[in-house]
């Protein structure tokens, strides 16, 4: 059953885009309802991260429309999209290595105009990731990959986002750290934040998300509830090796 339009927070309609003269996204349509946890899965050549970059204004679109919270954001600059409440945690973390943990976190609040609110958000981040509070004065570049991922996610949460976009957060992390991070993502979702996750760990993504889209070669190939896709023989054979 099609969702009620008023329930949709993010609506991507027939999006085509790419790099230079090369289109790599082809007529991509997806939606995320408010307070929903949606995953986009697929192989490394599916252009999943490119889709997220297009949503965040980091990649120009050629055709189609992106609507967020009822507003057409297709032609907005990345900083304008951030100010509307979309926090994008990029693949590879990209922390500021010569700044402390706390300085990195406050960089996530640059678009806000409420210092007291930003301090409250910092307390929430420290409650979510107690290790960051313990190491708040440590240079981010001296931390482990898992700790840097916590900084990157915490930085996104400092915006108090309506939509948190997570791009390959398990990349390069030990399995135990991956499980811990995904547990935190579920906590974030339960707190009321809408989450859009791109993840290489397909099994874990489908256990976290409520719905998912499967991308292949820049197109949406399948969509459904996470449970449906987890038990779909085509998905299991192609992506889970079972």
C-alpha positions, 0 to 999 in steps of 0.5 A: 500500500502506498504511504500517505504523502504527509508521512513521507519525510524524504521523497526521491523521484526519478533521480538521474545524476552522475559525475561530469558527463557520465550519469551513474544514477538512473531514474532512482525513486525511493522514499523514507517516512518520518521516524522510519529506518530504511537501508539501501543495499547492494554491491560496491558497484551499485552507486549507493554512496553516489545516491546519498551524495546527490540527496545531500547536495554534494552531487548535481542531479541531471533529472528528477526531484528530491523533496525533503519535509515537503520542500523541493531541495533539488537545487539547494547547496549542501549547506542549505540542505544541512540547515534543513535537518539532514546530517550526512555521516560520510564513508571514511569518517573524515574526522578533523584529525588535528582537532579534539573529539569535542572540537570535532563534535561541535563542528556538527553544530555549526549550522545551529544558532542556539549554543545552549541547545548545542550543549544539550546535544553534546550531552546526548552524544556523550550519553550515546557514546560514553567513550567519547566523553572519556576522550573528549580532549584527545586528538581525533586523529589518534583514535582507533577507526571505531572511535573515529566512527563514533566521532563522525556519527556524534558530529552528525547528531549534534545537528539534532537532525530530522534525517540521519544519513549513514554511508557505509559505517561498518567499512574497515571496522572489526566485527565486534565494533560493527555490532556495537555501532549498529546497536547505537544506530538502533538507539538513535532511531528509537529516540525518534530520528529518521535513519537512511543507511547505506551498508555493505554488511547486508545481513546486518543492515536488514536486521536493523532496518524496517524497509530496504532498497536493493541497488544495482548499477545505479538503479533500484532493483528490489524493494520491500520490508527488511524481513521480505528481502532477508528471506527472498531467495534472489537476495539470499543467493546474490548477496548473502551467499546462501 
